[in-house]
Amino acid sequence: MQPSSISQLFPFIQKSVQLFDGQNRFLKKIILTGKICAIEKAANLFSFTEKTIETFSNLQEELIPLLIDENLKKHTEELRSKAQVSIDILIRNLFERTADVGFLATDESIITYLKCHENPEQLRQRLIEYTMKYSVYNEIIITDANGEIHLNINEQNPLTHSNDPIIAEALQYDGYIERYAPTDLFLSQDKTLLFAQRIVENTQTLGVLILCFRFDDEMSHIFSSLLNANEHILFTNGKEVIATSDHKLTSAHEIIRMDPNEPYVYKNGSLFVSAKTKGYEGYHGAQWHSIAYNNKLSHSQNLPTTTSTTIKCTLNDNIRSIIMKADDVIEDLSDVIINGELIAAKERVYVLTPVLDNLRDISASILQTIKESVTNLENTIMEGLVFDVQASAKLAINIMDRNLYERANDCRWWAMTPTFEEELSRETPDIKCITDVLQYINSLYTVYTNIFIFNTDSTIIAASSDQSIIGKKVFGEYVSKTLSNQNAQNYFVSPFEKSSLYDDTPTYIYSATIRYNGKTLGGIGIVFDAFPQFNAMLEDSFSSSKSGFSCFIDRKGVVIATTHPDLQLLQQLPLENEILRFNGQESTHCFSVFEDKKYLVGIALSNGYREYKTQDNYKNDVLSLTFVEY
């Protein structure tokens, strides 16, 4: 970075440069005056001070670049974190959509409708029920092989025919097609993110299912959860802006071509940092990357504090060396002043008095400037650590909320599977038919170890994987609530506890009611693969370069998941009340001692995602904690 950029990027560093330069010039003038005024015995004293000036100049040459490097590191890492999180959060969301379109394309109601074209309103209502559960979609469209629209659910989007190439692509491909582009399928939007898959019965292609993702809405959710004042994120494919939080953005031609592998770009007073997705379960989406930038960098002079004392960061060797050199400069100047005063008193050379007074004043000024600069360094490093732990905790809980939102959706939708409704309404259900559907679902949604159906007697009658549970009863409040439920929008969740359905280890089991013609027939239970899924969330949100660990806990401090090798699930951690009682929307931090080690702790509370935990009456406070040694 060019020196001329300093005043634009970090004005407070420019102020330090100006102070050091002024002090250096004034110190030289004082020494020159002292030499002119001094007697022979004092002349050597001021000659010695010239070496101190040289040390002071060297100190400045080390301190200013270090200030710039540490502040640049802090801001680029914060922006890189936000760029990385934004693209990875989106990719995780879109991965779920690829499974959705694959499963919904096999829905029996859709297949039956395309074969006989009867009861379109009944199917429309069924698909509306789907979007009530999966609120990430604002349109579902069913076409034939020629692009004729057989059905769509959005009344504000009248359709009869489409020439969108995604239809032809889907017809030629055995799997989903993803496309973000202008489309005649949704004219009210400039571009729409579509997921399409052909609808097949046996080997006969009947049509194409298209899901329209609420892309702009989702980007607003992501941006609002990540960005502070003057910060922005844009998504690009390297040719154009896909999405941006900066509504004033007029031109980004150079920036969107930024190589995601570049550490940063500094342009027109703004710092730009890019990231490409790490992918999720092998899915990387449309090869977009994100760019985070800040139009006005801020700098806080306040160190994080506890109620009793200020906590300082562990200083690196460069800063320790600078502090030692600074101490030497101040000590040398103090020695000159003391010896000068002794010489002046002994020889009665009073002309030295104003020179020594000036030297005393400039020494105090230099000491203050060095203290402020070192404090800035300490603050910068500590603020970076605070951001890291808060961002890590927030990301982990954000991923958890978004992931479990999908689980709540899945169980409610699968409970409406026609096969389950029809077979459970029979006196003797076809268990193989039910099992085949469960196994197909489980093959698409691999975050479950088992999916099972239970009847009104709470007895399991079919399962996707572990067949040994068939004939056994399931117990718990979530089961009784499922069987007494009258609302298709409700879902129920077990406490996080050991379950025989999960190899006697703790997990959540989500359930929903299976009803037919107004009668409750039983329920569906989905066993979340909690251990690897939660650990992956924690590992993905924790910097591998840091020494520490992370965990999910409940309000009592009981461990739900952890990356600490010696902590056990369901173990209760001895934590401070300020951690367990945290109730904020944003993440925070505190300082804690755990197992005789000092940690900076990032804290975030589960606040839900979309309807999940916000409008569905499900209450389950989970805290995300990130522990980093300092």
C-alpha positions as CSV (number, residue, x, y, z in Angstrom):
1,M,0.0,0.0,0.0
2,Q,1.3,3.4,-0.9
3,P,2.1,5.9,2.0
4,S,-0.3,8.4,0.4
5,S,-3.2,6.0,1.1
6,I,-2.7,6.0,4.9
7,S,-4.6,9.2,5.5
8,Q,-7.6,7.9,3.6
9,L,-7.6,4.4,5.0
10,F,-6.5,5.0,8.6
11,P,-6.6,8.7,9.6
12,F,-5.6,8.0,13.2
13,I,-2.3,6.5,11.9
14,Q,-1.6,9.6,9.8
15,K,-2.1,11.6,13.0
16,S,0.5,9.5,14.8
17,V,2.9,10.0,11.8
18,Q,2.4,13.8,12.0
19,L,3.0,13.7,15.8
20,F,6.2,11.6,15.5
21,D,7.5,13.8,12.7
22,G,6.9,17.0,14.7
23,Q,8.4,15.6,17.9
24,N,11.5,14.4,15.9
25,R,12.0,17.9,14.4
26,F,11.5,19.6,17.8
27,L,13.9,17.2,19.5
28,K,16.6,17.9,17.0
29,K,16.1,21.7,17.5
30,I,16.4,21.2,21.3
31,I,19.6,19.3,20.9
32,L,21.0,21.8,18.5
33,T,20.1,24.7,20.9
34,G,21.6,22.7,23.8
35,K,24.9,22.2,22.0
36,I,25.1,25.9,21.2
37,C,24.3,27.0,24.7
38,A,26.1,24.3,26.6
39,I,29.5,24.4,28.2
40,E,32.0,21.7,27.3
41,K,30.9,19.3,30.0
42,A,27.3,19.4,28.8
43,A,28.2,19.2,25.1
44,N,29.0,15.6,25.3
45,L,25.6,15.0,27.0
46,F,23.8,16.5,24.0
47,S,26.0,14.6,21.6
48,F,24.8,11.4,23.3
49,T,21.2,12.5,22.7
50,E,21.8,12.4,19.0
51,K,22.0,8.6,19.2
52,T,18.7,8.7,21.1
53,I,17.2,10.7,18.1
54,E,18.4,8.0,15.8
55,T,16.8,5.3,18.0
56,F,13.6,7.3,18.0
57,S,13.6,7.5,14.2
58,N,14.1,3.8,13.9
59,L,11.3,3.2,16.4
60,Q,9.0,5.3,14.3
61,E,10.0,3.3,11.1
62,E,9.0,0.1,12.9
63,L,5.9,1.2,14.7
64,I,4.0,2.9,11.9
65,P,4.2,0.0,9.4
66,L,3.2,-2.3,12.3
67,L,0.2,-0.1,13.0
68,I,-0.8,-0.2,9.3
69,D,-0.3,-4.0,9.0
70,E,-2.3,-4.8,12.1
71,N,-5.1,-2.5,11.2
72,L,-5.2,-3.7,7.7
73,K,-5.1,-7.3,8.9
74,K,-8.0,-6.7,11.3
75,H,-10.2,-5.0,8.7
76,T,-9.4,-7.4,5.8
77,E,-10.0,-10.5,8.1
78,E,-13.4,-9.0,9.2
79,L,-14.4,-8.4,5.6
80,R,-13.1,-11.8,4.5
81,S,-15.2,-13.4,7.2
82,K,-18.3,-11.7,6.1
83,A,-17.7,-12.4,2.5
84,Q,-17.1,-16.1,3.3
85,V,-20.0,-16.5,5.6
86,S,-22.4,-14.8,3.1
87,I,-21.6,-17.1,0.2
88,D,-21.4,-20.3,2.3
89,I,-24.7,-19.6,4.1
90,L,-26.4,-19.1,0.7
91,I,-24.8,-22.3,-0.7
92,R,-26.1,-24.3,2.3
93,N,-29.6,-23.0,1.7
94,L,-29.5,-23.8,-2.0
95,F,-28.2,-27.3,-1.4
96,E,-31.5,-28.0,0.4
97,R,-33.4,-26.7,-2.6
98,T,-31.7,-29.3,-4.9
99,A,-33.1,-32.0,-2.6
100,D,-36.6,-30.4,-2.5
101,V,-37.0,-30.3,-6.3
102,G,-35.8,-33.9,-6.6
103,F,-38.3,-35.1,-4.0
104,L,-41.3,-32.9,-5.1
105,A,-40.9,-34.1,-8.7
106,T,-41.9,-37.5,-7.6
107,D,-45.0,-36.4,-5.7
108,E,-47.8,-38.7,-6.5
109,S,-50.4,-35.9,-6.7
110,I,-48.4,-34.1,-9.3
111,I,-47.9,-37.3,-11.4
112,T,-51.6,-38.2,-11.1
113,Y,-52.6,-34.7,-12.2
114,L,-50.3,-34.7,-15.3
115,K,-51.8,-38.1,-16.3
116,C,-55.5,-37.2,-16.1
117,H,-55.6,-33.4,-15.6
118,E,-58.2,-33.6,-13.0
119,N,-58.8,-31.5,-9.8
120,P,-56.2,-28.7,-10.6
121,E,-57.5,-26.7,-7.6
122,Q,-56.9,-29.6,-5.3
123,L,-53.3,-29.8,-6.5
124,R,-52.8,-26.1,-6.3
125,Q,-53.9,-26.1,-2.7
126,R,-51.5,-28.9,-1.9
127,L,-48.6,-26.9,-3.4
128,I,-49.7,-23.8,-1.5
129,E,-49.4,-25.9,1.6
130,Y,-45.9,-26.7,0.5
131,T,-44.9,-23.1,0.3
132,M,-46.5,-22.4,3.6
133,K,-44.0,-24.8,5.1
134,Y,-41.0,-24.0,2.8
135,S,-41.4,-20.2,2.7
136,V,-38.3,-19.8,0.6
137,Y,-40.4,-20.3,-2.5
138,N,-42.7,-17.8,-4.1
139,E,-43.9,-19.8,-7.1
140,I,-44.2,-23.5,-8.1
141,I,-44.9,-24.2,-11.8
142,I,-45.8,-27.4,-13.6
143,T,-45.3,-27.6,-17.4
144,D,-45.6,-30.2,-20.1
145,A,-42.8,-31.2,-22.4
146,N,-43.7,-28.3,-24.8
147,G,-43.6,-25.5,-22.3
148,E,-47.4,-25.3,-21.8
149,I,-48.2,-24.3,-18.2
150,H,-50.5,-26.8,-16.6
151,L,-50.5,-25.2,-13.2
152,N,-48.9,-22.5,-11.1
153,I,-49.7,-21.3,-7.6
154,N,-48.9,-17.6,-7.6
155,E,-52.1,-15.6,-8.5
156,Q,-50.0,-12.5,-9.3
157,N,-48.1,-14.4,-11.9
158,P,-50.5,-15.4,-14.8
159,L,-48.9,-18.0,-17.1
160,T,-50.0,-20.0,-20.1
161,H,-46.8,-20.9,-21.9
162,S,-43.0,-20.5,-21.5
163,N,-40.0,-20.6,-23.7
164,D,-37.5,-20.6,-20.9
165,P,-34.6,-22.9,-21.9
166,I,-34.6,-24.5,-18.4
167,I,-37.6,-26.6,-19.5
168,A,-35.7,-28.2,-22.4
169,E,-32.6,-28.6,-20.2
170,A,-34.6,-30.4,-17.5
171,L,-36.2,-32.7,-20.0
172,Q,-32.8,-33.8,-21.2
173,Y,-31.2,-34.3,-17.8
174,D,-31.7,-36.9,-15.1
175,G,-31.4,-34.6,-12.1
176,Y,-32.0,-31.0,-11.1
177,I,-31.2,-27.9,-13.2
178,E,-30.4,-24.6,-11.5
179,R,-30.5,-21.3,-13.3
180,Y,-30.5,-17.6,-12.3
181,A,-31.5,-15.5,-15.3
182,P,-34.4,-13.4,-16.7
183,T,-37.3,-15.6,-17.4
184,D,-40.8,-15.5,-18.9
185,L,-41.9,-17.7,-16.0
186,F,-41.8,-14.7,-13.5
187,L,-42.0,-11.4,-15.4
188,S,-42.3,-9.3,-12.3
189,Q,-38.7,-9.9,-11.5
190,D,-35.6,-9.0,-13.5
191,K,-34.1,-12.4,-12.8
192,T,-35.3,-15.4,-10.9
193,L,-33.4,-18.3,-9.3
194,L,-35.1,-21.5,-10.6
195,F,-34.7,-25.1,-9.7
196,A,-36.2,-27.5,-12.3
197,Q,-36.5,-31.3,-12.6
198,R,-38.4,-33.5,-15.0
199,I,-41.4,-35.4,-13.8
200,V,-41.2,-39.1,-14.7
201,E,-43.4,-42.1,-14.1
202,N,-41.5,-45.3,-14.8
203,T,-39.6,-44.3,-18.0
204,Q,-42.3,-41.9,-19.3
205,T,-41.5,-38.2,-19.0
206,L,-44.7,-36.3,-18.1
207,G,-43.5,-32.7,-17.6
208,V,-41.2,-30.4,-15.6
209,L,-41.5,-29.1,-12.1
210,I,-40.0,-25.7,-11.4
211,L,-39.5,-24.1,-8.0
212,C,-38.9,-20.3,-7.9
213,F,-36.6,-19.4,-5.0
214,R,-37.1,-16.1,-3.2
215,F,-33.6,-15.0,-4.0
216,D,-33.9,-11.2,-3.2
217,D,-35.6,-12.0,0.0
218,E,-33.0,-14.4,1.1
219,M,-30.2,-12.0,0.2
220,S,-31.8,-9.4,2.4
221,H,-31.8,-11.9,5.3
222,I,-28.1,-12.6,4.8
223,F,-27.1,-8.9,4.4
224,S,-29.0,-7.7,7.4
225,S,-27.6,-10.3,9.6
226,L,-24.0,-9.6,8.7
227,L,-23.4,-6.0,7.9
228,N,-22.6,-2.9,10.0
229,A,-22.7,0.7,8.9
230,N,-20.7,1.5,5.8
231,E,-20.2,-2.2,5.0
232,H,-21.6,-3.9,1.9
233,I,-21.5,-7.2,0.2
234,L,-22.0,-8.0,-3.5
235,F,-22.3,-11.4,-5.3
236,T,-20.8,-11.7,-8.7
237,N,-20.1,-14.4,-11.4
238,G,-17.1,-12.4,-12.5
239,K,-19.0,-10.6,-15.3
240,E,-21.9,-8.9,-13.5
241,V,-23.4,-8.1,-10.1
242,I,-25.8,-10.9,-9.1
243,A,-26.9,-9.2,-5.8
244,T,-25.8,-6.4,-3.7
245,S,-26.6,-4.6,-0.4
246,D,-25.3,-1.3,-1.9
247,H,-28.2,0.3,-3.6
248,K,-26.0,3.3,-4.5
249,L,-23.6,1.1,-6.4
250,T,-23.4,2.4,-10.0
251,S,-20.3,0.8,-11.4
252,A,-18.4,-2.3,-10.3
253,H,-16.7,-3.4,-13.5
254,E,-13.2,-3.6,-12.1
255,I,-14.2,-4.9,-8.7
256,I,-16.4,-7.8,-10.0
257,R,-13.3,-9.1,-11.9
258,M,-11.4,-9.3,-8.6
259,D,-9.6,-12.6,-8.1
260,P,-11.1,-14.3,-5.0
261,N,-7.5,-15.5,-4.2
262,E,-6.3,-11.9,-3.9
263,P,-5.8,-10.8,-0.2
264,Y,-7.6,-7.5,-0.8
265,V,-8.0,-4.6,-3.2
266,Y,-7.8,-1.0,-2.1
267,K,-9.6,1.4,-4.5
268,N,-11.0,4.9,-4.2
269,G,-10.9,4.9,-0.4
270,S,-12.6,1.5,0.0
271,L,-11.2,-1.9,1.0
272,F,-12.5,-4.9,-1.0
273,V,-12.1,-8.6,0.1
274,S,-13.5,-11.5,-1.9
275,A,-14.3,-15.1,-1.1
276,K,-15.5,-18.2,-3.0
277,T,-17.6,-20.8,-1.4
278,K,-16.1,-23.8,0.4
279,G,-19.1,-25.8,-0.9
280,Y,-21.4,-28.0,1.1
281,E,-21.8,-31.8,0.7
282,G,-20.1,-31.5,-2.7
283,Y,-22.4,-28.8,-3.9
284,H,-20.9,-25.4,-5.0
285,G,-23.9,-23.8,-6.8
286,A,-23.5,-21.5,-9.7
287,Q,-19.8,-20.7,-9.1
288,W,-20.5,-17.2,-7.7
289,H,-18.2,-15.5,-5.3
290,S,-18.9,-12.7,-2.8
291,I,-17.1,-9.4,-2.3
292,A,-17.3,-7.5,1.0
293,Y,-16.2,-3.9,1.3
294,N,-16.2,-1.0,3.6
295,N,-16.6,2.6,2.5
296,K,-15.4,4.1,5.8
297,L,-13.2,2.1,8.2
298,S,-13.8,2.7,11.9
299,H,-11.4,2.4,14.8
300,S,-12.3,2.0,18.4
301,Q,-10.0,3.2,21.1
302,N,-11.8,1.2,23.8
303,L,-10.5,-2.1,25.0
304,P,-13.0,-4.8,25.9
305,T,-13.5,-4.8,29.7
306,T,-14.9,-7.0,32.4
307,T,-16.6,-5.5,35.4
308,S,-13.4,-5.4,37.3
309,T,-10.4,-5.0,35.0
310,T,-9.2,-4.3,31.6
311,I,-8.1,-7.4,29.6
312,K,-5.1,-6.9,27.3
313,C,-4.2,-9.1,24.4
314,T,-1.0,-11.2,24.3
315,L,1.5,-9.1,22.6
316,N,3.6,-10.5,19.8
317,D,7.4,-10.2,19.6
318,N,7.4,-7.2,17.3
319,I,5.3,-5.2,19.7
320,R,7.4,-6.3,22.7
321,S,10.5,-5.1,20.8
322,I,9.0,-1.7,20.1
323,I,8.0,-1.2,23.7
324,M,11.5,-2.1,24.9
325,K,13.0,0.5,22.4
326,A,10.4,3.1,23.5
327,D,11.4,2.5,27.1
328,D,15.1,3.0,26.1
329,V,14.3,6.3,24.4
330,I,12.4,7.7,27.4
331,E,15.0,6.4,29.8
332,D,17.8,8.0,27.7
333,L,16.0,11.3,27.6
334,S,15.3,11.2,31.4
335,D,19.0,10.5,32.0
336,V,20.0,13.5,29.8
337,I,17.5,15.7,31.7
338,I,18.8,14.6,35.2
339,N,22.5,14.9,34.2
340,G,21.9,18.2,32.5
341,E,20.2,19.6,35.7
342,L,23.1,18.3,37.8
343,I,25.7,19.9,35.5
344,A,23.7,23.2,35.3
345,A,23.4,23.4,39.1
346,K,27.1,22.5,39.7
347,E,28.5,24.8,37.0
348,R,25.8,27.4,37.5
349,V,25.0,27.4,33.8
350,Y,21.4,28.6,34.0
351,V,21.1,29.0,30.2
352,L,20.5,25.2,30.1
353,T,17.3,25.4,32.2
354,P,14.9,26.3,29.3
355,V,16.6,23.7,27.1
356,L,16.1,21.0,29.7
357,D,12.5,22.2,30.3
358,N,11.8,21.8,26.6
359,L,13.4,18.4,26.6
360,R,11.3,17.4,29.6
361,D,8.1,18.5,27.7
362,I,9.0,16.7,24.5
363,S,9.9,13.6,26.5
364,A,6.4,13.6,28.0
365,S,4.9,14.2,24.6
366,I,6.9,11.3,23.0
367,L,5.9,9.0,25.9
368,Q,2.2,9.9,25.4
369,T,2.4,9.3,21.6
370,I,4.1,6.0,22.0
371,K,1.6,4.9,24.7
372,E,-1.3,5.8,22.4
373,S,0.3,4.0,19.5
374,V,0.9,0.8,21.5
375,T,-2.6,1.1,22.9
376,N,-3.9,1.3,19.4
377,L,-2.0,-1.8,18.5
378,E,-3.3,-3.6,21.5
379,N,-6.8,-2.4,20.8
380,T,-6.6,-3.5,17.2
381,I,-5.4,-7.0,18.0
382,M,-8.0,-7.4,20.7
383,E,-10.8,-6.0,18.6
384,G,-9.8,-8.5,15.9
385,L,-10.0,-11.4,18.4
386,V,-13.3,-10.1,19.8
387,F,-14.7,-10.0,16.3
388,D,-13.5,-13.5,15.5
389,V,-15.1,-15.1,18.5
390,Q,-18.4,-13.2,18.2
391,A,-18.6,-13.9,14.4
392,S,-17.7,-17.6,15.0
393,A,-20.4,-18.0,17.6
394,K,-23.0,-16.2,15.5
395,L,-22.2,-18.1,12.4
396,A,-22.5,-21.5,14.2
397,I,-25.9,-20.6,15.7
398,N,-27.1,-19.1,12.3
399,I,-26.2,-22.4,10.5
400,M,-28.0,-24.4,13.2
401,D,-31.2,-22.3,13.0
402,R,-31.2,-22.5,9.2
403,N,-30.5,-26.2,9.2
404,L,-33.2,-27.1,11.8
405,Y,-35.7,-24.8,10.0
406,E,-35.4,-27.3,7.1
407,R,-36.0,-30.3,9.5
408,A,-39.2,-28.6,10.8
409,N,-40.3,-28.2,7.2
410,D,-39.4,-31.7,6.1
411,C,-41.4,-33.6,8.7
412,R,-44.6,-31.5,8.1
413,W,-44.4,-31.9,4.3
414,W,-43.6,-35.6,4.4
415,A,-46.5,-36.2,6.7
416,M,-48.7,-35.1,3.8
417,T,-47.3,-37.7,1.4
418,P,-50.3,-39.3,-0.3
419,T,-48.9,-42.8,0.1
420,F,-48.7,-42.4,3.8
421,E,-52.2,-41.0,4.1
422,E,-53.8,-43.6,1.9
423,E,-51.9,-46.6,3.3
424,L,-52.5,-45.7,6.9
425,S,-56.2,-45.2,6.2
426,R,-56.4,-48.9,5.1
427,E,-57.2,-51.6,7.6
428,T,-54.0,-53.4,6.5
429,P,-51.4,-50.9,5.3
430,D,-48.9,-51.9,2.6
431,I,-45.7,-51.6,4.7
432,K,-43.4,-52.3,1.8
433,C,-44.9,-49.5,-0.2
434,I,-44.5,-47.1,2.8
435,T,-40.9,-48.3,3.3
436,D,-40.0,-47.7,-0.3
437,V,-41.1,-44.1,0.0
438,L,-39.3,-43.6,3.3
439,Q,-36.1,-45.1,1.8
440,Y,-36.3,-42.8,-1.2
441,I,-36.8,-39.8,1.0
442,N,-33.8,-40.8,3.2
443,S,-31.6,-41.3,0.1
444,L,-32.2,-37.6,-0.8
445,Y,-32.0,-36.2,2.7
446,T,-28.9,-37.7,4.2
447,V,-29.0,-35.7,7.5
448,Y,-31.3,-38.3,9.0
449,T,-30.2,-41.7,10.3
450,N,-33.8,-43.0,10.2
451,I,-37.3,-41.9,9.2
452,F,-40.2,-43.8,10.7
453,I,-44.0,-44.0,10.7
454,F,-46.0,-44.7,13.8
455,N,-49.7,-45.4,14.2
456,T,-52.2,-44.0,16.6
457,D,-51.1,-46.5,19.2
458,S,-47.6,-45.0,19.1
459,T,-46.2,-48.2,17.5
460,I,-43.6,-47.9,14.7
461,I,-44.9,-49.7,11.6
462,A,-42.2,-48.7,9.0
463,A,-38.7,-47.3,8.9
464,S,-36.3,-46.1,6.2
465,S,-33.2,-47.8,7.7
466,D,-33.1,-49.6,11.0
467,Q,-35.9,-52.2,10.6
468,S,-35.3,-53.5,14.1
469,I,-37.4,-50.7,15.6
470,I,-40.6,-51.8,13.8
471,G,-43.2,-53.0,16.3
472,K,-41.7,-50.9,19.1
473,K,-43.5,-48.0,20.7
474,V,-42.3,-44.4,20.8
475,F,-42.8,-42.3,23.9
476,G,-42.5,-38.7,24.9
477,E,-44.4,-35.5,24.8
478,Y,-43.6,-34.9,21.2
479,V,-45.4,-38.2,20.3
480,S,-48.6,-37.4,22.3
481,K,-48.7,-33.9,20.9
482,T,-48.3,-35.3,17.4
483,L,-51.2,-37.7,17.8
484,S,-53.5,-35.0,19.3
485,N,-52.6,-32.3,16.8
486,Q,-55.3,-30.9,14.5
487,N,-53.1,-28.3,12.6
488,A,-51.0,-29.3,9.5
489,Q,-48.7,-26.3,10.2
490,N,-47.6,-27.7,13.5
491,Y,-44.5,-29.8,14.1
492,F,-43.1,-31.2,17.4
493,V,-39.6,-31.8,18.6
494,S,-38.2,-34.1,21.3
495,P,-35.9,-32.7,24.0
496,F,-32.2,-33.1,23.2
497,E,-31.7,-36.4,25.0
498,K,-30.4,-40.0,24.6
499,S,-32.7,-42.0,22.3
500,S,-32.8,-45.7,21.5
501,L,-33.6,-44.5,18.0
502,Y,-30.2,-42.9,17.7
503,D,-28.0,-45.7,19.2
504,D,-28.6,-44.4,22.8
505,T,-26.9,-41.1,22.1
506,P,-28.6,-37.7,22.3
507,T,-30.4,-36.1,19.4
508,Y,-33.5,-34.2,18.3
509,I,-36.4,-36.1,16.8
510,Y,-38.8,-34.0,14.7
511,S,-42.4,-35.2,14.1
512,A,-45.6,-34.3,12.4
513,T,-49.2,-35.6,12.2
514,I,-50.4,-37.8,9.4
515,R,-54.1,-37.1,8.7
516,Y,-56.6,-38.2,6.1
517,N,-60.1,-36.8,5.6
518,G,-59.9,-35.0,8.9
519,K,-58.8,-38.1,10.9
520,T,-55.5,-38.6,12.6
521,L,-53.8,-41.8,11.4
522,G,-50.5,-41.5,13.1
523,G,-47.3,-39.6,12.7
524,I,-43.9,-39.4,11.0
525,G,-40.7,-39.1,13.0
526,I,-37.3,-38.0,11.6
527,V,-34.1,-38.8,13.5
528,F,-31.6,-36.0,13.0
529,D,-28.0,-37.2,12.7
530,A,-27.0,-34.7,15.4
531,F,-23.5,-35.7,16.3
532,P,-21.8,-35.2,12.9
533,Q,-24.1,-32.5,11.7
534,F,-23.7,-30.3,14.8
535,N,-19.9,-30.9,14.9
536,A,-19.6,-29.9,11.3
537,M,-21.4,-26.7,12.0
538,L,-19.0,-25.9,14.9
539,E,-15.9,-26.8,12.9
540,D,-17.0,-24.8,9.8
541,S,-17.5,-21.7,12.0
542,F,-14.2,-22.0,14.0
543,S,-10.9,-20.8,12.7
544,S,-8.4,-23.6,12.5
545,S,-5.6,-21.1,13.2
546,K,-7.0,-20.4,16.7
547,S,-6.3,-22.3,19.9
548,G,-9.6,-23.2,21.6
549,F,-12.9,-24.9,21.0
550,S,-16.6,-24.3,20.5
551,C,-19.9,-25.8,21.6
552,F,-23.7,-25.6,21.6
553,I,-25.3,-25.6,25.1
554,D,-28.7,-25.2,26.5
555,R,-29.7,-22.6,29.2
556,K,-28.4,-24.8,32.0
557,G,-25.0,-25.2,30.4
558,V,-25.7,-28.7,29.2
559,V,-23.6,-29.6,26.2
560,I,-25.4,-30.3,22.9
561,A,-22.3,-30.5,20.8
562,T,-18.7,-29.6,21.2
563,T,-15.3,-29.7,19.5
564,H,-13.5,-30.1,22.8
565,P,-12.1,-33.7,22.9
566,D,-12.6,-34.2,26.6
567,L,-16.1,-32.8,27.0
568,Q,-19.1,-35.2,26.9
569,L,-22.5,-34.6,25.4
570,L,-25.1,-33.8,28.1
571,Q,-22.3,-32.8,30.4
572,Q,-23.0,-29.6,32.4
573,L,-20.4,-26.9,32.0
574,P,-19.5,-24.7,35.0
575,L,-20.2,-21.4,33.3
576,E,-20.7,-17.8,34.5
577,N,-24.2,-16.6,34.9
578,E,-23.6,-13.8,32.4
579,I,-23.1,-16.5,29.7
580,L,-26.1,-18.6,30.6
581,R,-28.4,-15.6,30.9
582,F,-27.4,-13.9,27.7
583,N,-30.5,-12.9,25.8
584,G,-29.4,-10.6,23.0
585,Q,-30.2,-10.6,19.3
586,E,-26.5,-9.9,18.4
587,S,-23.5,-11.9,19.5
588,T,-21.4,-10.7,22.4
589,H,-18.3,-11.8,24.3
590,C,-16.8,-12.1,27.8
591,F,-13.7,-13.4,29.5
592,S,-13.6,-16.7,31.3
593,V,-11.4,-19.2,32.9
594,F,-12.0,-22.9,32.0
595,E,-9.8,-25.7,33.1
596,D,-7.2,-23.2,34.4
597,K,-6.9,-21.6,31.0
598,K,-7.9,-18.0,30.1
599,Y,-10.4,-17.7,27.2
600,L,-12.1,-15.0,25.3
601,V,-15.6,-16.3,24.7
602,G,-17.9,-15.5,21.9
603,I,-21.6,-15.9,22.8
604,A,-24.7,-16.1,20.4
605,L,-28.3,-17.1,21.1
606,S,-30.5,-19.0,18.7
607,N,-33.0,-16.4,17.4
608,G,-34.6,-18.6,14.7
609,Y,-34.8,-18.2,10.9
610,R,-37.9,-17.1,9.0
611,E,-40.8,-18.8,10.9
612,Y,-38.7,-21.2,12.8
613,K,-38.6,-20.3,16.5
614,T,-40.1,-16.9,15.6
615,Q,-43.8,-17.6,14.7
616,D,-44.3,-21.4,15.3
617,N,-44.5,-21.5,19.1
618,Y,-41.4,-23.7,19.3
619,K,-39.2,-22.6,22.3
620,N,-35.7,-24.0,22.7
621,D,-32.9,-21.7,23.6
622,V,-29.6,-22.8,22.4
623,L,-26.4,-20.9,23.0
624,S,-23.4,-21.0,20.8
625,L,-20.0,-20.5,22.5
626,T,-16.6,-20.0,20.9
627,F,-13.6,-20.2,23.3
628,V,-10.3,-18.8,22.2
629,E,-7.2,-18.7,24.4
630,Y,-5.6,-15.3,24.8
